[in-house]
């Protein structure tokens, strides 16, 4: 039931987007215009909600023109409004998708950088980087989360991709310094794998060596990691100190217990010696008592004999 309901909803939203039926807003980017619906777009974007509420002229006229945006990225944004998803570019790796990137890798660099790339690495997600940037620009929080998660999953497994420097450049070019979402991801991955990346040809770094904010971000994350490591080491040191005190205490207790045990053993031996001495004394007393009893018996016999002689 849930699957049928979801499929029905998806089909209806797709129909609305493709047919433009009941549309009440036009979004234009370049030569492409999209007939959309305020009730769909505005709840997902605070920018378009403000525009339609009359804060911008486009909202009043029902026509909003997006200047300076990439048409393909706008297309993905519109797709997300209606389907909560978008498709990424399929990049074959044989062509540079960013002609405005001054640090785009040339063919020689591509062959050098790709020698250590993962054998099953996916196409570089340049399109997702741009989707994240446009989601930040037009205040679409859920789209930012989706694109960030998608980019993180890709970057985690494809950090040695041949287009990694171009990805770094695009991230730092397209996102503001106040937004550290994707910046922290690429910076942290670089810091984590810096040893492996440093083993690559020096030309691998030509695409990112001039991005000062990237290196500052890397240093910030490394510094934060070192601070965290320092705190963890201090905590471990404190724990070891406490454990050492416990060990010393237990050792003292064991020493005391050992001495106490030896004292008990000595007392036990003394008690055993005393018992043996007491047994010997008792045997001697028994012998003395028996001897006395024999003497008494002899005296009685003598008395009886004397009486008989006297009166008989």
C-alpha positions as CSV (number, residue, x, y, z in Angstrom):
1,X,0.0,0.0,0.0
2,X,2.8,2.4,0.9
3,X,4.7,1.6,-2.3
4,X,1.6,2.2,-4.4
5,X,0.9,5.4,-2.6
6,X,4.5,6.6,-3.1
7,X,4.5,5.7,-6.7
8,X,1.3,7.5,-7.2
9,X,2.5,10.6,-5.5
10,X,5.8,10.6,-7.6
11,X,3.8,10.1,-10.8
12,X,1.5,13.0,-10.0
13,X,4.4,15.3,-9.1
14,X,6.3,14.3,-12.3
15,X,3.2,15.0,-14.3
16,X,2.8,18.4,-12.8
17,X,6.4,19.3,-13.6
18,X,6.4,17.9,-17.2
19,X,3.0,19.1,-18.2
20,X,3.1,22.6,-16.5
21,X,-0.6,22.2,-15.8
22,X,-1.9,24.5,-13.1
23,X,1.5,26.2,-12.9
24,X,1.4,29.7,-11.4
25,X,5.1,30.6,-11.4
26,X,7.8,30.7,-14.1
27,X,11.5,30.3,-13.2
28,X,13.9,31.1,-16.1
29,X,17.6,30.4,-16.3
30,X,19.4,31.2,-19.5
31,X,17.2,30.0,-22.4
32,X,15.2,27.6,-20.4
33,X,12.0,28.4,-18.5
34,X,10.2,26.1,-16.0
35,X,6.5,26.3,-15.4
36,X,6.3,25.5,-11.7
37,X,3.9,25.7,-8.8
38,X,4.3,28.0,-5.8
39,X,2.7,25.4,-3.5
40,X,5.5,23.0,-4.4
41,X,8.5,25.3,-4.7
42,X,7.9,27.7,-1.8
43,X,7.7,25.2,1.1
44,X,11.1,23.9,0.0
45,X,12.9,27.2,-0.6
46,X,12.8,30.2,1.7
47,X,14.2,32.3,-1.1
48,X,11.4,31.5,-3.5
49,X,8.9,31.8,-0.7
50,X,10.0,35.3,0.1
51,X,9.9,36.2,-3.6
52,X,6.4,34.9,-4.0
53,X,5.3,36.7,-0.8
54,X,6.1,40.0,-2.6
55,X,9.6,40.8,-1.4
56,X,10.9,40.7,-4.9
57,X,9.4,42.0,-8.2
58,X,9.5,38.5,-9.8
59,X,7.1,37.2,-7.2
60,X,4.6,39.8,-8.0
61,X,4.8,39.2,-11.8
62,X,5.0,35.4,-11.5
63,X,8.3,35.4,-13.3
64,X,11.6,34.9,-11.6
65,X,14.9,35.1,-13.6
66,X,18.0,33.4,-12.2
67,X,21.0,35.2,-13.5
68,X,24.5,33.8,-13.2
69,X,23.4,30.2,-12.4
70,X,24.3,27.1,-14.3
71,X,21.2,25.9,-16.3
72,X,21.9,22.2,-15.7
73,X,22.2,22.9,-11.9
74,X,18.9,24.8,-11.9
75,X,17.3,21.9,-13.8
76,X,18.4,19.6,-11.0
77,X,17.1,22.0,-8.4
78,X,13.7,22.1,-10.1
79,X,13.8,18.3,-10.3
80,X,14.4,18.1,-6.6
81,X,11.4,20.3,-5.8
82,X,9.1,17.8,-7.4
83,X,10.8,14.4,-6.9
84,X,13.1,15.0,-3.8
85,X,16.0,13.7,-5.9
86,X,18.2,14.7,-8.9
87,X,20.5,13.0,-11.4
88,X,24.2,13.6,-11.5
89,X,26.3,14.0,-14.6
90,X,28.0,11.0,-16.1
91,X,31.6,12.2,-16.5
92,X,33.7,9.8,-18.6
93,X,36.9,11.4,-17.3
94,X,38.1,12.1,-20.8
95,X,36.9,15.7,-20.8
96,X,37.0,18.5,-18.3
97,X,33.5,19.5,-17.3
98,X,34.6,23.0,-16.0
99,X,36.0,25.1,-18.7
100,X,36.0,28.1,-16.3
101,X,38.3,26.3,-13.9
102,X,41.8,27.7,-14.3
103,X,43.2,24.7,-12.4
104,X,41.5,22.1,-14.7
105,X,43.8,19.1,-15.2
106,X,45.4,18.8,-18.6
107,X,45.7,15.5,-20.4
108,X,49.3,14.9,-19.1
109,X,48.3,15.6,-15.5
110,X,45.2,13.3,-15.9
111,X,47.3,10.4,-16.9
112,X,49.8,11.0,-14.1
113,X,47.1,11.6,-11.4
114,X,45.0,8.6,-12.4
115,X,47.7,6.0,-12.1
116,X,46.9,5.6,-8.4
117,X,43.2,6.1,-8.7
118,X,40.8,3.5,-7.3
119,X,40.1,0.9,-10.1
120,X,36.4,1.2,-9.7
121,X,36.2,4.9,-8.8
122,X,32.9,6.6,-9.8
123,X,32.7,9.7,-12.0
124,X,33.6,12.8,-10.0
125,X,30.5,14.5,-8.6
126,X,31.0,18.0,-9.9
127,X,27.3,18.3,-10.4
128,X,26.5,17.5,-6.8
129,X,29.0,20.2,-5.7
130,X,27.1,22.7,-7.8
131,X,23.7,21.4,-6.5
132,X,25.0,22.0,-2.9
133,X,26.1,25.5,-3.8
134,X,22.7,26.4,-5.4
135,X,20.9,24.9,-2.4
136,X,22.9,27.2,-0.1
137,X,22.2,30.2,-2.4
138,X,18.4,29.7,-2.5
139,X,18.1,28.4,1.0
140,X,16.9,24.8,0.4
141,X,18.1,23.0,3.5
142,X,16.9,19.5,2.6
143,X,18.7,19.6,-0.8
144,X,21.9,20.7,1.0
145,X,21.6,17.7,3.2
146,X,21.0,15.3,0.3
147,X,23.8,16.7,-1.8
148,X,26.2,16.8,1.1
149,X,25.5,13.2,2.0
150,X,25.9,12.1,-1.6
151,X,29.2,14.0,-2.0
152,X,30.5,12.6,1.3
153,X,29.8,9.0,0.3
154,X,31.6,9.6,-3.0
155,X,34.6,11.4,-1.6
156,X,35.2,8.9,1.2
157,X,35.8,6.1,-1.4
158,X,37.2,8.2,-4.2
159,X,39.7,10.5,-2.5
160,X,42.5,9.5,-5.0
161,X,40.3,10.2,-8.0
162,X,42.1,12.0,-10.8
163,X,39.7,14.9,-10.6
164,X,40.2,15.5,-6.9
165,X,42.1,18.8,-7.3
166,X,39.4,20.1,-9.6
167,X,36.7,19.0,-7.2
168,X,38.5,20.9,-4.4
169,X,38.8,24.0,-6.6
170,X,35.1,23.8,-7.4
171,X,34.0,23.3,-3.8
172,X,36.0,26.4,-2.6
173,X,34.9,28.5,-5.7
174,X,31.2,27.7,-5.5
175,X,30.6,27.9,-1.7
176,X,30.9,30.9,0.6
177,X,33.5,30.8,3.4
178,X,30.7,30.9,5.9
179,X,29.5,27.5,4.8
180,X,32.0,24.7,5.7
181,X,29.8,21.8,4.7
182,X,31.7,20.5,1.6
183,X,34.8,22.4,2.5
184,X,35.3,20.4,5.7
185,X,34.7,17.1,3.8
186,X,37.5,17.7,1.2
187,X,39.8,19.3,3.7
188,X,39.4,16.4,6.2
189,X,39.8,13.8,3.5
190,X,43.0,15.5,2.3
191,X,44.4,15.8,5.8
192,X,43.5,12.1,6.5
193,X,45.2,10.8,3.3
194,X,47.9,13.5,3.0
195,X,50.7,10.9,3.1
196,X,49.3,8.9,0.2
197,X,48.6,12.0,-1.8
198,X,52.1,13.4,-1.2
199,X,53.5,10.3,-2.9
200,X,51.8,11.3,-6.2
201,X,53.5,13.4,-8.8
202,X,53.9,17.0,-7.8
203,X,51.7,18.1,-10.7
204,X,48.8,16.5,-8.9
205,X,48.9,19.5,-6.6
206,X,49.1,22.2,-9.3
207,X,45.3,22.4,-9.3
208,X,45.0,23.3,-5.6
209,X,48.3,24.9,-4.5
210,X,46.9,28.4,-5.0
211,X,43.7,27.9,-3.0
212,X,44.8,29.5,0.2
213,X,41.4,29.0,1.9
214,X,41.7,25.2,1.3
215,X,45.1,24.9,2.9
216,X,43.9,27.1,5.8
217,X,40.9,24.7,6.2
218,X,43.2,21.7,6.1
219,X,45.5,23.3,8.7
220,X,42.4,24.2,10.8
221,X,41.2,20.6,10.8
222,X,44.6,19.1,11.4
223,X,45.1,21.5,14.3
224,X,41.7,20.6,15.6
225,X,42.6,16.9,15.3
226,X,45.9,17.4,17.0
227,X,44.2,19.3,19.8
228,X,41.7,16.4,20.1
229,X,44.5,13.9,20.1
230,X,46.3,16.0,22.7
231,X,43.3,16.0,24.9
232,X,42.9,12.3,24.4
233,X,46.5,11.7,25.3
234,X,46.2,13.9,28.4
235,X,43.1,11.9,29.3
236,X,44.9,8.6,28.8
237,X,47.9,9.9,30.8
238,X,45.5,10.9,33.6
239,X,43.9,7.5,33.4
240,X,47.3,5.8,33.5
241,X,48.3,7.9,36.5
242,X,45.1,6.8,38.3
243,X,45.7,3.2,37.3
244,X,49.3,3.4,38.6
245,X,48.0,4.7,41.9
246,X,45.5,1.8,42.0
247,X,48.3,-0.7,41.1
248,X,50.6,0.8,43.8
249,X,47.7,0.5,46.3
250,X,47.0,-3.1,45.3
251,X,50.7,-3.9,45.5
252,X,50.9,-2.5,49.0
253,X,47.8,-4.4,50.0
254,X,49.2,-7.6,48.5
255,X,52.5,-7.0,50.4
256,X,50.5,-6.4,53.6
257,X,48.4,-9.5,52.9
258,X,51.6,-11.5,52.3
259,X,53.1,-10.4,55.6
260,X,49.8,-11.1,57.3
261,X,49.7,-14.6,55.8
262,X,53.3,-15.2,57.0
263,X,52.3,-14.1,60.5
264,X,49.3,-16.4,60.5
265,X,51.6,-19.3,59.3
266,X,53.9,-18.5,62.2
267,X,51.0,-18.4,64.7
268,X,49.8,-21.7,63.2
269,X,53.2,-23.3,63.7
270,X,53.4,-21.9,67.2
271,X,49.9,-23.3,68.0
272,X,50.8,-26.7,66.6
273,X,54.0,-26.7,68.7
274,X,52.0,-25.7,71.7
275,X,49.5,-28.5,71.0
276,X,52.3,-31.0,70.8
277,X,53.8,-29.7,74.0
278,X,50.4,-29.9,75.7
279,X,50.0,-33.5,74.5
280,X,53.4,-34.4,75.9
281,X,52.6,-32.7,79.2
282,X,49.3,-34.6,79.3
283,X,51.0,-38.0,78.7
284,X,53.5,-37.2,81.4
285,X,50.7,-36.2,83.8
286,X,48.9,-39.5,82.9
287,X,52.0,-41.5,83.7
288,X,52.5,-39.7,87.0
289,X,48.8,-40.2,87.9
290,X,49.1,-43.9,87.0
291,X,52.2,-44.2,89.2
292,X,50.4,-42.5,92.1
293,X,47.4,-44.8,91.6
294,X,49.8,-47.8,91.8
295,X,51.4,-46.4,95.0
296,X,48.0,-45.9,96.6
297,X,47.0,-49.4,95.7
298,X,50.2,-50.8,97.2
299,X,49.6,-48.8,100.4
300,X,46.1,-50.1,100.7
301,X,47.4,-53.6,100.3
302,X,50.0,-53.1,103.0
303,X,47.4,-51.6,105.3
304,X,45.1,-54.5,104.9
305,X,47.9,-57.0,105.5
306,X,48.9,-55.1,108.7
307,X,45.4,-55.1,110.0
308,X,45.0,-58.8,109.5
309,X,48.3,-59.5,111.3
310,X,47.3,-57.3,114.2
311,X,43.8,-58.6,114.9
312,X,43.9,-62.1,113.6
